[in-house]
Amino acid sequence: MKGTFAIVTLGCKTNQFESAAMAEKLEQAGYRRIDYGEGAELVIVNTCTVTAATDSQSRNLIRRARRLHPNCRVVVTGCYAQIDPSALESLPGVDLVLGNEEKADLLKCLEGDGPKIRVSDIRQARGVTFDLHTFGSRSRAFMQIQNGCNAYCSYCIIPHARGPSRSAEPQQVVEQVRTFCAAGFPEIVLTGIHIGGYGNDLQTPITLADLVGRLIQETEVRRLRLGSIEPQELSEELIELVARSERLCPHFHIPLQAGDDGVLKAMNRHYSVVYFRNLVERIKARIPDAAIGLDVITGFPGESEQAFANTMKLVEELPVTHLHVFPFSRRPGTPAASMPKQVPGHIARHRAAELRALGEVKQREFARRFIGRKLDVVVEGNARDGWRNGLSVHYLPVSLVADADLTGRLVSVHIEDRREGGLIGRISE
């Protein structure tokens, strides 16, 4: 036994997948995993750098690791480590800083002496290399099919942290999904940084719809969910696949970012408000019960009161079901960080609060339509007093009463009522 370890993960599902891969390698090497709060001998902080707030969270987690176990070894990796390794190296208690590509070589990096910073040029990254046999104690498994991004939206640092878009080979994805199926996972989520661009870089290019079709035909996946897809890459073929297959979740996560054409242009987003509206309306016409979630940024440089009003109006009119709202965060190294007409932070936060309130109304309206119906729910954990928490095919949280621990099971639930943030139901007889 090599000692205890803990991994704390910030940010996206890609980071969560990579944390699971690192944890599996450590356990195979003889380490024992414990909760971060228990004070492990080895602590890995897998960072995010999308906003200044996530940078601050990462620093706080590093400091807290030392308070929990003064002699622990702290390894920092992820996007913050990739973008600004020197800032993390200088923090008291940091023993090793690894870039995103170096995650795959974690065990080797832990052995012997070497440089404190090991961050390669992410622009030279090739392929997607992680393979997993399980996904820890989670009920749903995340499958990384793609990494990197070529879009270079004016506000986003992620292309600099993740490198160029690169895809896993289709057969690699098929085999990984089969492995997760054999491990008993009732739902698998396809993730990446820019999955709508999947397959463009392969020697024999294919589309995301091609890959999804193969997974439905060649694996026994019970429930397959798609991660975030850019609006201009959400093809009619993919929408039709979701409409026809009961094994594909009718759930679309589509980044809108702004409902004003001038702001979209400044963001370097390559679609119009009219295009986005038509896309959402086409999805709803084909799949009336589809869950459609949007990402929206408030307070982007130059966003006037009228521009924000245009965003509010668009979201209010669209048949969307939930929102992920972020006040604009200036990221050094991005064009938006030095744009004129920066919006004061308190205004950006106020606008975000308005949009979040609208999103809550949208989610309540969407949830209400399922009262009295039966839904398939993946049970994700136990709450208290006999209640269990789960997730429906439509991405709605469901609380249900069950005598047994059903974590990791796919069950049919009769929905009886709505509660704040989701639904209430009972196991269907």
N, C-alpha and C positions, 0 to 999 in steps of 0.2 A: 504494500500500500504506500503510495507516494504522498499521501496527505489529502487534505480537503480543498475543494475549490468552489467558487461561486461565480456565476456570470450574471451581470445585470445589463439589460439591453434597452437602448433608447431607439425611437424612430420606427422605421418601416418594417414590413413583413420580410423584406430581403435581409435586413439585419437579424431578424428573429430566426430565419432559416440558417443563416451563417453561425449564429450563436448555438443553435441546436447541433450543427455539424462539429463545432469546436468542443462542445460538451461531450458528444459521443466519442471523439478521439481521446479526450482526457480520461474518460471512464475506461475505455479500452486499454489505456496505458497504466491503469491502476489507481487513478485519483478517485476520490469519493465526493460526490456533489452534495452540498448543503445549501440552505437558504443564505442569501446575502447578509441578512440581519444577524446570522449566528456567528459571524466573524471567521471567515475561512482563511486558510493559510495562503491560498492563491486566489486573487480576485481579478477578474477580467471585466473591464468596463467597455462595452461595445457602443460607441458613441454615435450620435447624430449631429449634424451641423446645419439643419434646414433653417433654424432661427437662432437668434442670440439667446433665447430662453433655453434651448436644448444644450447649447454650449455651457451655460451656467449650471444646468442640471448635471452635466457630465463632471464638471469640476467639483460640485458638491458631493457627488457619489464617490469620487476619488478620495476626498478628504475624510468622508465618513468611514470608508473602508479602513483607514488607518486608526480611526478612533475605536472601531469595533475590534480590531486585532492589530496592535501597534507593530508587530513584527511580520505582518503579512507581505506577500509579494504582489505588487499591483502592476497589471499589464493593461495598457490602454490601446484600443484599436478602433476601427470604424471610420466614419467620414470626417469627424473632427480631427482625428489623428492623421488622416491622409492630408488634410488641408493645412493644418498648422501644428505639425509635430513638435516644433521647438517650444511653443507655448505650453504644451502638456509636459514635455520633458522637464521644464523648469519648475513644475509644481512639486512641492515636498512630498516624498513618498512614492513617486512614480518610478518604477524600476525598468520598464520596457514600453516602448511606443511602436506599435506595428501598423503598417498600412493595410488597406483592404485586401490586397492580393496576398499579403503575408499571413492572413488568417489561416489559409490552407496549410501553412508550414508552422503552425503554432508549436507543436511538440519540439520540432527541431530548434525553434527560436528560444525555447525555454531551457535548452541544454547548454551547459558550458558558458564561457564568457563570449562577449561579442558587443557590438555597438549598442548603445541604449536606444537609438532610433533606427528602425529598419522599415523604411518606407520607400518603395520603388516608384518609378515613373509610371503612373497609372495610365498614361497615354499609350503605353506599350502593352497593356493588358490584352490577353487573348483567351477566349473560351470561357466556359463556366465549369468549374472542376469539382464542386462539392457533391458528395454522395452520402446518403443517410440510410440507416436501417430502421430507425424509429424517430420519433419527434418528442422525446422526453415524456412528460406526463400530460401533454396537451391532448385534447379531444379531436382537434382538427390539425391536419398536417399541411404545412406550407411547402410548395415545390418551386424552387427558383429555376425558371426556364430561361432567364435572360438577365444580363447585367449591363450597366452603363447607359449612356444617353447621348444622342447627337443633336438634340433639339436646341440647346443653349437659349432657353427663355431668359429674358434680360434680368430677371430677379433671382435666378436659381444658380446655386453653387454646385449642385450635385454632379453635372458633367465633369467638373474638375476633381470631384472626390471619387467618382466611380469609373471614369474613363469612357472610351467609345462604346457604343452599343455592340454587344456580342451575345450570341445565342448558344444555348446548349444544343447538342445534336438531338434530333427527334428521337432516335432510338434510346439515347441516354435518358430522355424524359419519360419515355414509355416504361423503361425498366425501373426507374425510380418510383413512378406511380404504382407499378405492380408490387414493388417492395412495400410501399405504404399500405396498399390494399391487403397484402398478406399479413401485415402487422395489425390489421383490424381497424384502421382509421375509417370512420364513416363518411368523412368529408375531406377533400383535398383542394387546396387553394393554389391556383397558378399565380406566381408572383414574379416580380422583377422591377427594374427601375422604369422601363419603357416597353411593356410587353406587347403593345400594339405594333412595335417594330420587329417583333420576333421573326427570325428566319431570313431577314434581308441580307445578312452578312454571311450566310452559309454558302458553301461551295455549290450546292444545289438549292437555291432559294425556295423557301416555302412560306406560307402565311400562318398567322395565328389560328385562323379558321381551319387550315389544313391540319395543324397539330391537334387541335381540339377534336376534330373528326377522328383522327387516329386513336386518340385516347378513349373515346367512346366506343370505337370498334374493337380495339385491341387489348383493353384492360377491363377489369371488373369494378372499376371505380363506381361507388354507389352515389356519390354526390360530388360534383365538380363545380367549383366557383372560380370566376375570373377576377383577377385583380384590376387595378385602375388601368383604363384604356383611353388614350387621347381621342377626342371626338372625330378627327379626320381619319382615324385608323379603325374606327368601329364599323366594319363592313356589313353590307346587307347579308352576306353569306353567314357571318358570325351571328347576327341577330336571328336569322332563320334557324340556325343550329340550336340556339337557346330556345326558340319557340317550339321546335319539334321534339326535343329530347327532355324526358322527365328527369334525366340524371344531371342536367345542367341547371344550375341555380338561375332563376329569372331575376338576376341582380346585376346591375351595371353601375360601376363607379367611374364617373366621367368628369375629369377636371374642366370646369368652366372658367374659373379664375376671375372673370369680370363679365358683366352684361352690357358693356359699352364698347363700341367698335374702336374708338380712339384709344382707350386703355388697353384693349387687346393688341392693337398695333404696337403700342409702346412696350408691351410685355413680350413682343416677338412671338405672339400666338398666331397660328396660321389658319384661322377660320373667322367667320363673322357671326354676329348675333343671330342673323337669319338662318345661317347654316346650322347653328347649334339648336335653335328652336325647332327646325324641321326634323333634325335627328331625334330629339326627345319625343316629338309627336309621332314619328314613325315607329319608334320602339313601343310606345304605349298603344298605338293602333294595332300592332301585331301581337303584343303581349300585355293585355290590360292590367294584369296583376304584377307587372314587373316593378321591382324596387329600383329606383334610380337615385343614386347619391351624387352630389356635386362637391367639388373643392372650389372654394371662393377665397380670394385675397382682398382685404379691404385696406384702404389708405395707400394704394400704390401711387408713386410720384405722379402728380398731375391729375389725380382723381378728384374732380370737382364735385360739388353737391349734386349737380345734375347728372354727372356720370354715375355716382353712387345710386341716385334715384332710378336711373335706367337699370342698374343691376337688381335693385329691389323689385322693380316692376316685372322684369323678366322672370326672376325666381318665383314671384308670387303667381304669375300666369302659367308657368310650366307645371306639368303633372309630375313633379319630382317628389321624392319621399323623405329625404334627409340631406343634411348639409354638414360639411367639414369646413369651418371658417377660420381663417388665420389673418390677424393683422399683419401688414407688410413689415418685414424685418430686413434691414439693410445688411447685405452680405458683402464684405470687402472682396474686390475682385470681380464683381458683377457690374454690368452697365448701369443697372437701376440704382446702385449705391451712390452714384455721383450725378444722377439726373436732377434737373432743376425742379422746383415746385414740390419739394418733399412735404408730405402731409404730416402734421404733428401727431405724435403717438397717441395722445388722448382722443383725437378725432378718429383715428384708425380703430382704436379699441371700442369706441362708442358705436361706430358703424358695424363692427363685428358683432357686438351684442345685439344690435337690431336684427341682423341677418340670422343669428343663432335663435332668436325668439321666433322668427318666421319659420326656421327649420323645425323647431319643436312643434309648431302648429301643423306643418306638413306631415310630420311623422305621426302625430296623433290621428290625423284624418286618415292616413294610410292604414294604421293599425286597426282602426275601428271597423274596416271592411271585413276583417277576418274573424270577428266575434261570431260564434256559432258554427264555425267551420273546423275541419280537421287539418292539422299541419304536421309535416314531418319535422322533428326537432332533434338536433344534436345536443345531448346533455353535456354541458361543459364543466359542471362542478356543483358542489353542495353549498347551499346558503345556510339557513338556520330553521329550526322548528319544522323539519321535514320538507322544506322547500328545496328545489333543485333549479339551477340556472341553465338555460339552453339557448340555442340560436336556430331560428326558423330558416327555411329555404329562402325566404324573402328578406333576410338580414334583420329580422325583428327579434329583440331579446324576448325570451319566454320564461316565465317563472311557473313551475309546476310542482304539485304535491306528489311525492312518491315515497313508499316505505323503504325501498331498496336504494342503494347507491348505484345510479345508472350512468355515472360518468363515462363518456366515450361511447355511449350507445345512441343509435338512431331510433327514436320512438315516435309513434303517432300520438298527437296530443289534440284533445278537443278544447278549442279556445272558448273560454267562458266570459272573459271581460278584458278590459284594457286597464293598465296601470301606467303611472308615469314612466316613460321611457320604453314601454313594451307591452306585453300581453300576459294574461294569466290563463292557465289551463290545467286539465287533468289528463292522465294517461287514458287513451281511448281503449275501450274494451274490445 
